Structure formats: structure tokens, C-alpha cells
Amino acid sequence: MMGAFLSRKSVMLALVVTVALSLGACTKLKDAAKEMQPGQAFLDSRIPADLSPQYYPPNGFVWSAYRAGSLPEARYGVASPPINPKAQVLILADADYPAEVYFELMQQLLDQGYGAWLLEAPGQGGSGHYLLQNQSIHTNSYHDSQLTARDFITDIIKPSADKPVFIIGTGYSAVTALSLSTLLKDDNLKGFIGYDLYLGGPITKGEAWHRDAAEPGYWGGIAQSWRMSNPDLRMRQKSDGWQKQMHKAYANLNGLQLPLTSLRKDAQVIVIETKIATTDQVNTARSLCSRLSRCKLQTAGDPHTLGMEISEFIETQLADIHPAVDYK
């Protein structure tokens, strides 16, 4: 009798072990499937050995990933100042560069007491790839970057009256930033900034990355250093689909009625053209600015001092929001 009891006990124990192993295997398979699914962001970039410290990640900076709906993961980073931030600034990374090139700008903003966020749209830089995307920058729709930024702001940053949000885009991402000024309804979004705005001209596919061929411009050299040390950041060529969608994004923004009524209270828009912009470029930017409510054009912008220009804009808006508070 005792032998039969032990036999049944052994069988039950074996069944429990088998089920546990099966559940463990199932969990591992699910985890593996999650890791293998397309659209995973790259979150482990290494600092280049030859990089000047001014271009390092700010103290306390961390990478993470955010997925809007079924889109590929967007890569984002955040850092906070040593004081309670008086505002939050979201930098939308330009597709021409990996988001790491904006670390200097983030530090400038942190030094002024703002929380700094960095967001890379799906399909570019270190963000997740679309299904069947090759080694070219790609998007299925120009709305994807807008939807990602919109949901990210709502779900992750969470604007509030005491910590309003300002959004900046540079180059191609400036089109996204200015488009958001016409789409978002949150009254705690207080400013939209477009620096060195893409103005609707021809877009070339570009050259594949090569160690001896850095992109031109201030951020081009910084980008080259990061790409040398991080093969996952070497996408430079733009797919035909991405080019078409960017043309559509600009055409949609430039086709607004004159001027568009803002959907938020007191939100201001500023377009900053670089100091090397031509007269035609400045005039085109001015024409676009006239289509946006409460938009001002500023010239002679410089990437070295962009943080200071953004800070001046923000301080003016904060003073208007809370005139009794001294933010200086």
C-alpha cells in the first residue's frame, strides 16, 4: 500500500515538474519571440573614444523605447536638471543624424533648468525598423512620426500647467514639430520651434555610410564619430518611400490656409533660419511662417548656441504664462 502511494506521489511530482518545465519553455519562447519581432530600438550606443566631452550624454541620461500602437519602437532618451524643472523640452531628431548628436543641445537646456527629452521617429537612427525595411531610412507614412510624438507626449512626458512642454525639430524633423503645432490641442504645449527647416526642395537618396565620408555641417562630424563606434547607427541613405512622404509632409504644412488658427491657448511658434541661409530660403521660411498662428521668423541661427536661442524663447513664454514668477 505504501509503495502504491509513493508511486502515485512520484507520478504527480513528475507531472508537476513536466508542467513547470513546459510553462518555463513557453515563457522563454514568448520572450524570444518578443526579442525577435521587427521594430526593436537600439539602446546601447557606445561613446566614441575620440569624442570631445561636450558631446557626451548628459549626467543621468538614459535610453529607452516607446511604441505607438503597432509602429516600430521609437528610441527616446531623457535627462533632468539638478533642480525641479520649470519646463520640459522635447527634441525631435532629424533623420539625417543619429539622435546622439543632440547631447550637446540637451546639456545646454539642462543648464538652463529644463527637463530635456530626445525622440527618434521609427525607421531612422537607432529606432526600430519597419517590416522588410532595408538599411535605408524609411517610413510608411509621414503621419507616423506625428502620431509617435503625439502619443509619446501624452503617455510619457505628461505636460502640466506647472511644467509646460516645448517642442523643437531640426531639418526634416522641424516639419514634424511645426505640423504638431497645428494638430495638438493640449493647452500645456506652449511652444514649437523649427530650426534650419526643410523647405520642400529635392531630396536625394544620399550615399551609404563610409568611414572616410562624413556628412557636411556641424552635426555631420559628430554623427560620423558615433557611427564609427556604433554600426547600428550607420543608416544614411533615404528610401524612395521616405522621400515621397517627406515631400507630402511639407506640402501639407505649406498648403495650410492663411493663417491657420491655433488649436491651443497662447502657444507660440518660432522658425529659426541659419546664419548661412540664402535670401530665397529666408523668404520661403517667412512665407511658411505666415501660415501658422503666432509664428515669428528668426535668422542667424547657429547650432553651437541653439540652446541659448531656445532658452530665450522659452523664458519669454514662461514670463507670459506666470508673470509673477521670476524665471531668470
N, C-alpha and C positions, 0 to 999 in steps of 0.2 A: 504493500500500500504506500509506504513511504517512498519507494522507488518510483511508483507511478506519479506521485505528487511532484517529486523532483523532476521527473521527465516533463510533466506539463509546465512546471515553472521554467525549465530550461527552454522549452519551445516558446513560451510567452516572452522570455528575455530575448531570445533570438529575434522574435518578431519586432519587439521594441527597438532593438539595435538596427534591424533592417530598415524600419520606418524612419528612424533618426538619420541613418545614412542617406536614405532616399531624399528626405527633406533637405539635408545638407547639400546634397548634389544638386537638387533643384535650385536652391538659393545661389549656389556657385554659378550654375548655368545662367540664371537670371542676371546675376551681377556681370558675368562675362558678356552676355548679350547687350547689356546696357553700355558696357565699355566699348563694344564693337559697333554700336549703331552710328550711322553717319551724323555729323554735326557736332562732334565734341570739340570744345575750345582747348587751346594750348595755354597752360597756366604755369609753366615752369621755365620762363626765359632766364638765361644766364647773363650777368653783367659782363660786357666785353672788357678784356684786360687793358685795352688802350684807351678806355673811355675816361674823359675828364669827370671828376666828382660832381660837377654842376649838372651833369646829365644822368646821375644815378637816381634810382627810385627814392622818393621822399621817405623819411623815417616813418615806420609804421605802415607803409604801403603794403597792400595785399591784393592779389589777383583772385577773381572768382568768375563764375559763369552764370549767365541768365538766359533762359529760353522763353521766348514769347510764343505761346501757342505751339504749333508744330514746326516752327522755323528752327534752323540750326542755332546752336548756342552762341550767344554774343559774349565776348570776353569783356570784363569790366574790372576796374581797379578803384580803390578808394584810399584816401588818407585824411586824417583830421589834424587841425592845428592844436597847439598845446592849450588853447583857451576854448571856451564854448563858442562854436562858430556862429557868426552873425548872419551868414547866408551860405547857401550851397551852390557850387558852380559845376555844371556838367559839361565836360569837353567831349564832343563827338569827333572821333578820329577820322582823318582824311584817308581815303582808300590808297593814296599814293605811298603811305608810310605805315610801318608798324606803330601801334599806339605808344610804344616806349619812347618815341621822340618827344612826347609831351611831358615827360617827367620834369623838365626844367620849368615849364609853364605851371605845372601843378605846384611846384615848390614856391614859385612867385606868389601864387594865390594863397597858399598856406601861410606864407609870411605876412599876408595882409589880414589873416584871421578868418578865412573862408574854408569851409569843407570843400574838398576837391574830389570829383568823380571823373572817371575816364571810361568811355564806352566805345567799343568797336562793333560795327554792324556785322551781321552774319555774312560769310563769304569773302571776308577780307582780313588781312593781317593774321593774327593768331586766333580769330574766331572760328567757329565750326563751319565746315563746308556743306554745301548743298549736295543732295544725292547726285552722283555722277559728275560732280564738279571736278575739273582737272586742276592743274597748277596755275590757273589764271583767276584773277579777282572776278567774282561773279555775283549776280543777284537775279532772282526770278522776277522781281518787281521792285520798282523804286519805292513802293509803299512799304516794303519790308523793313527798311531802315527807320522809317517814320513810326511804324507800329511797334518796333522793338524799343525805340526811345520813349515813345508814349507810355507803354506798359512798364518799362523799367522805372521811369519817373514815379508812376503811381504805386508800383509794388515795392520798390526798393528804397528810393530816396524819400518818398512821402513828404512833399512840400507842406509847409505850415506857415501861419502868419508871422511867427517869430523867426522862422528860418526859411525865407523865400528862396526860390531856385532861379538861377540864371543859366542860360544855355548858350554855348559857343560852338560854332563849327568853322573849320578852315578848309579852303579849297572846295573840293566836291561836297564835303560834309556841311559846308556853310549853306548849301541849298537845302539840306535837310533841316538845319536849325531855323532858317527863315520860313520854311514851309510849316514847321511846327507852330510858329507864331500865328499862323492863320487857322490852325486846326485845333489846338488845345484850349480848353475852357477853364482851366484851374486859375483862380484869381491869385494864387500864391506863386505863380510863374511870373516873374517881374521883369525879365529882360531877355532879349535874344540878340546874339552877336554873330555876324558873318564876317570873317577875316579872309582877305585875299580870295574872294568869292569866285567860283567857277561861273563864267559869264556866257555859257552856251556855245562856245566855239567848237571846232573839230576836236575829237578825242582820238588819239592814236592807240593802237594795241600796246605799244611800248616794247622794250627789249627784255629778254629773260635776264634774271639776276646773274651777275658775274663779279667775281672778287675784285676785278680791276676797273669796274664801270659803276661808279657811284652816281646816284641821281643828282641833278643840279640843285642849287639852293641851300639855304641854311640847314633845313631839316634833312636834306638828302644825304649829307655827310654823316649825320648822326644815325640815320636809318641804316647806312651801309655798315657801320660798326656793329649794330645789333644783329643784322643779318649774317655777318661774318661768323658770329658766335652762336647763332640760332637758326639752323636750317629750316625750322618750321615757320620762319617769318620771311621767307625769300620770295613770296609771290609778288611779282611786279607787273606782269602783263595783264591786260584787261580783256575779258571775253567780249565777243560781239554783243551778247545779250546785255552785259553790264553797260556797255557804251550806249546802246539804244535806250535803256532805261534811264540813264543819266540825262540824256537829251530830253526825254519825256518829262523828267522831274523839273528841269529848268524851264521847259516850255510851259508847263502847268503853272509854275510860280510866276513866270513873266507874263502870263496871259490873264492875270487877275484884273478885275475891273478897277478903275482909278477913283480914289484909293480904296483899298479894302477896309471895311470896318473891323476893328479888333474885337475878338471874342472875349477878352479879359479886361478888367479894370486896370488902368494905369500901366499896363505892360509897354515897355519901350523897346524899340528895335534900333540897332546901330550897324551900319555896314562900314567896315574899315578896309580901305584900299591901301596897298603897299606904297612905299616911297618911290618905287621904280615903275609904278603903273603908268601906262600911257594915257594921253588925253582921251582917246577913244574908250579905253577901259573905264576911266573915271566917269565919263558921260553915260556909258552903259549901266554902270552901277548906280548912278544917280537916277536914271530912268526906272530901274527896278525898285529902288528905294521909294520912289514916288507912288508905287502901287501898294505899299504897305502902310498901315496906320501907325502914326507916331514914329516914323523912321527918319534917322539922320545919317548923313554920309560924312565919314571922316577919312582924311587922306594922310599920307606919310607914315603909314603903319610899319612896324619893324618887329620881326619875330623875337629879337633879343629883349625887347621891352613890352611885349604884348601883355604880359601880366599886369604891368602898371597901367596900361590903357584900359584894360578890362576893369581894374580896381577903381579907376576914376569914374567910369560909367556906373559901376555898382554903387559906389558911395553916394553918387547923386540920386540914384533911385531910392536908396535906403533913407536918405535925408528927407525925401518927399513922402515916404511911407510913414516914418516915425520922426517928424521934425523936432520933437523934444529930446531926442536921443543923440548924443554926440558920438559918432562912429569913428572919428579921427583918432 
